[in-house]
Amino acid sequence: MKQIGLYIHLPFCIQKCRYCDFPSWAGREDLRTPYLNALFSELDSYRTEQDNLQVNTIFLGGGTPTLFDGEILVQILEKCKEIFHVKEEAETTIECNPGTTDRGELEILARGGFNRLSIGLQAWQDHHLKNLGRLHNCRQFQETVDWAKQAGFLNISADVIFGLPGQTWKEWRETLEKTAATGITHLSAYSLKIEEGTVFHQWQQQGKLQEMEEEQERSLYHRGTALLRELGFYQYEISNFARPGWESRHNLNYWRNGEYIGCGSSAHSFFKSIRRGNVSDIEQYIQRMKSGQSVIDFWEEIDTHTEVFETLMLGFRLNEGIDKKAFQYRFGFSLNERYGETIEKLKSQGLLMEDAQALRPTSLGLDFQNRIAMAFIN
C-alpha cells in the first residue's frame, strides 16, 4: 500500500500579514460555508483512489484554520478518515495563530483526533509583531501553548522569523530562549524573505524598508542554531529544529520527495509522478467544484531525471542527507556509481560528508545547499 501525506488548505485569515505571499485572504467570511462544501466534494473525488493508499500524515494549514469552529475542523479530519485509509498513529497537525483559539476549542481538537499543533509566533517582541502585521502578542502565544498542553497536545511547534528589519541578536536570542521555555517540542525558524505582492515589498520599493545585510542575517542564523542546540533542539533540516523524536513527519515526507495529495484552493500535489496545483482564487475553486469542472490550475509530469534531481535537492536540506540504499532501491542505481566524481569534489570542498549509510551535507553545506544541488544537475 502506497504511503502518502495529505494537506488541506483553509485560506481564510483575519488580516493579511505584511510579509505574507501565501494564498490566503482576509474578509471573506461569507465564503467559508460554500468553501467547505467544495472541499468535501474534492475529498470525495478520491474515493476511487483510497484502496491503494495509506495516509501517514494530515496537515490542516492556511490561512488560519482555527478561525473555523473546532467542531467543523474535526469534521474535516473525520472526512479525511472516511475517504482515505489513515494510519492509526498518523501525525495530524493543525495550524493556528495566537488569539484565534481558546482552551475550549483546543480541547475539542485534541478529543477529535488532532495530535500536533503548529503555532505562528514569528517574534517575541511586540514591536516586531506589530511591524509584521501580526494581531497577537507574546502573552497570547504563551496562553495558547498552556491551553494546548492542558487540552492534551504533547506535540507543539512554533514558527519564528529572523532577519527582521532592525532585529538585534539580543532580540533573536530572547525569541528563541523564551519560545523554547514555553515547553514546545518543535521550532521552525525562517529567514525573512521579501516577496513581490506584499506590503513589505511595496515598502522596500518606496525606500521605507531595507532588508538585513546578508552577513548579519547569516550571523543570526548560525548563532541561533548553536543556541537552540544548547536548549535541547537539534537541527534536522535547514530551517527546522526539534527535541529528539518530535520531528515533523509531514514535512519530512516533502523533503524526502515522497508523494502527497493537497486539497483546497491553491493546494499542490505530487502523486503518481504528476505535480499539480489547484486554482488559487477561492470563488473560482468553489464555482468549479459546484459545476463539476476540474479545479486543477496546472499540472506537469515529472520524469525520472527530474525526480532524481529533486530528491537530491530536497534531501540535502536534511541533516540525515540521502540514504544510499533507499536511493538505489528507488531509482535503480547508486549515488557513487552515477555521481562519484561530483561527490568527491563536494567532499573536498567541505560541503558533503559520507559514511556507509548516507551522503550528508556538512554544516557549511547547509549554507550552500543550492550549490550542492546544482553540482549534481550539471
N, C-alpha and C positions, 0 to 999 in steps of 0.2 A: 504494500500500500504506500502510495506516494505521500511524503511528509511536506506540508506547506505551512506558511504563515497566512494570516487573514488580517487585513487592515480595513477599518470602517471609518469614513471621513464624515465628520459633522461640522460644516463650515460656518457656524454661527458664532459671533463674538459680540461683546458689549461695545467695544471700541477698538479700532484698528491701531496697533502699536506703531510707533513712528519708524521702526526699523524693519517691520514685518512685510515680506513679499509672499507669504504663504497664501494659498487660495482660501481666504476666509472673508466674511462680510459682516458688518455691523448694521443694526437697524432693520433686519429682515425677519423679524419675529413672525410676521404673517405667513411666512413660507415654511415654518417648521413642520406643521402637520402634513401638508402635501409632500414635503421633502421626505419625511419618514415613510409615507405610503410608497413613494418612488423607490426608496432604499430597500424596503421589504420586497418590492417587486423584483428589483435587481438580484437580491439574495435568492429569491425563488427561482430565478433563471438558472441557478447552479444545481438544481435538484438532480439533473441527469448526470452531473459530474461526480456527485458525492460518493458513489460506491467505491471509487478507486483512490479516494483522498482521505488523509487524516490531518486535521489541523492541530498543530503543536502550540501555536501562539495566536492570540487575538489582541488587537490593539485598536482602541477607540480614540481617535485623535481629532484635531480640529485646527482652527476654531477653539471653542471652549465647550467640550461635551457636557460639562456639569451645569450649563445653562438649562439643560433639559432636566425634568424631574427624575429622581432616582428610579422610580418605577418604570419609566419609559426606557431608561438606559439598560435596566435589567431585561426588559422585553427585547431589546436589540440583541443582547447577549444570548437570550433564550432562543431567538430566531436563528442566530448563527448555529447554535447547537442542534436546532431542529433540522437545518439544511445539511450541515456537514457532520462527519464523524469527528468530534472534538475529543482529543486525548483527555483522559480523566484528570491527569495532573498538568493540563495545559496552563501556560502562563497567560493570564487575562489582564491586560493593562487598560486603565482609563486615565486620560489626561484631565487635569483641572488647573484652574488658577485660583490663588487665594482670594477670598471674598466672594466666590461664586458657588460655594458649597458650605454645608454645615455638618455638625455631628450626626444629625438625623439622616441626611442624605447618604453620608458615608457609611452609616450602619446598614442602610438599605442596599447599597452597592456591595458591601462585603458579604452580607447574607445572600445576595442574589448571585454570587459566584465570581465577582471580580477579586483578584488576589494581588494586584500590583497597582500602585497609584503613582502617577508622574506629575509633579507639581512644577509649574512655571514660576520660579522666583526671579531670576535674572540678576538681581543685585541686592545687597543687604541695606544699602544706604538709600534713604527715602528720596534724596535729591536726584540720584541716578534713576530711580524708578520713575519719578515724575518726568524727567527728561526723555526717558524711553517711551513715555505714553502709557505706562502701567497704571492700573487703578487701585492697586493694593499697597500695603506697607509690610515691613518685615514682621511686625507683630501678628498680622493676619496669616503670614506664612507659618509662623510658629504655632498658631492656633490650629491651622489645617493639619499640620503634622501630628499634633497632640490628639486631635479628634480622630484622625485616621488610625493611629495606634490603639486608641480606645475602642474603635469600631472593629478591630481585629486585623488590620493591614500590617503584615510583617515586612513586606517588600515595598519600600517607599523611595522614589527617586526625585531629584530636584534638578532643574535646568538653571544654569548661571552663564553669564556672558562676561568676557574680559575684553580689554581693548576699547572700553567706552571712552568717549570724549572727556578728557580731564581726569580719568581714573588713575589713582596712585597705587603703588604696591601695598601701602598700608590698607587702603580700602579693599583691594582684591584679597589680601590676606584675611581681613575681617570677614568678608563674604564667605570664604572657604571655611574658616575656623568656626564661625557661628552657624553656618548651614550644617556642617558635619556634626556639631554638638547637639543638634536637634534630634539625632538618632536615626537619620536616614541611612539607607543601605547602598544607595547608588547616586552618582553625580555625573551629569553631563555638562561639560564646560566648553563653550563655544566662543570662538573669536568673533567679534562684531564684523560683519560684512555689510557694507552699504550697497544696497541693491537698487536698481532702477525701479521707478514707480513708487518709491517710499518717500515719506516726509523727510527722512534723513538725507536721501539723495537730492531732494529739492533744496534742502538747506545747504548741502555741500556745493551745489551748483551756484547758489546765491552767496557763497562765501561765509555762511553763518555757522558752518560745522566743518571741522578738519579731522580727518582720520588720524589715529595714533601712528606715530612713526613705527616702521616695521621692527626696528631694533628693540624699541621699548615694549612693543607687543609680544615679541619673542621672549623677552626677559620675564614678563608676567607669566607667560605660558610655562617656561621652564621652572621658575621659582614656585609657581603654583603646583606643578606636577610633583616637585620634591616635597612640598608641604603636605599635599594630600597623602603621599606615601607615609609620612610621619603620622598622619591622622588615621591610618589604617585603611586607606583606599588605594588599591593597586590599579595601575593603568592597564587596561586590556585592549583599548582602541585609542586612536589619536586623541579623541575628544571625550572619552568615557572612562569612568573610574568606578570601582565597586569594592565593597567589602567582600572577602573571599566567599564565593558561592552565590553572589547576588548579581551577576552579570545580566544584562538584558538579553534574554533568549530570542526575543522577537528581532531585535536589531542584529544580533549575531547571525541570524539567518540571512539578512540582507548582505552583511559583509562577507559571508561565505558563499555569496552568489546563489543562494537557494531560491526555490520557487515560492511565490506568494500571489495571492489574489487581493485586489483592492476594490472596494465597493463604495459608491457615493460619488458626488461631483468631484472632478479632478483627481480621483484616486487612480493609482497606477498598479499594474500587474506585470509579473514576469512568470509566465505559465506556458508549458508545452512549447518552449523555445520562441514564444511570442512576447514581446514587450508592447503593452498598450496603455493608453491613458484615457480616462473618461472626460467628457466635456466639463469645463470649469464652471461655467455660468449655472447658477442654481436653477433659475427658471427654465433654461434650456434642458437641463437634466430632468426636471420634473415633467416638462412637456413631452420630451422624447419617450420617457418611460410610460407616460399615460397613453401615448398614441401607438405604442408598440415598436417604436423606432430604436435603433441601436444608440446607446449613449457613448459609444467609443469615438473619441475625437481623433486619435491616431493609433497606428499600430505598425510594428516592424518585426520582421522575422530575424532572429538572432542566429547567425551561422556559427559553426564550431570555432572558427578563428576568432570571432568577436567574443564568444563566450569564454574562451581560454584567456584572452587579454583581460576581460572584465573580472574574471575570477582572480587573476594575479593582481590587478589594480586594487580591487577591494580587499583582498586578503592581506596585502602589505600595509593596510591600515591597522591591522591587528597585531598585538604583541606576539600572539601564537603563530603568526605568519601562515605559511601554506604547508599543510600536512602532505608530505611527499607521496605516501601510499594512497591516500584519499584522492589526490590529484591524478595519479596514474590510473586508478580504478575508474575515475570519471571520464578521462579523456583518452586512455589507451596508450599513453607514452609518458616517460619520466621527465621530470624537470631537467635533470642533469644531462640526459641524452640530447634533448632539444636545445637547451639554453646554457650548456656548460660554460662556454666562453664568457657569456654575459654575466653569469653568476659569479665566476671568479673575478671578473673586473669589478663588480659591485662590492664584493667582499674586500678586495684590495683597497677600495676607496672608503672602507669603514661603514658602508651603508647596509650591508647584509651580513648575517652570520648563519652558520649551518651546523646541524648535528644530524644524527641518524634518522630522526623523526621528521624534522621540519626545516624550512628555509624561512628565517625571520628577519624583520628589519631591526637594526640597532636603534639606540635612542637617537643617534644622528639621522639614521634612515627614516625615522618617523617625521623628521623635519623636511626631508627631501623625498617624500613618498611619490610625488609626481615624476621626479627624475628617475626613480626606480622603475615605475610603470612604463615610462617612455623608452627606457633602455630595452625592455622586453619587446615592445611593439616595433622598435627599429631593428 
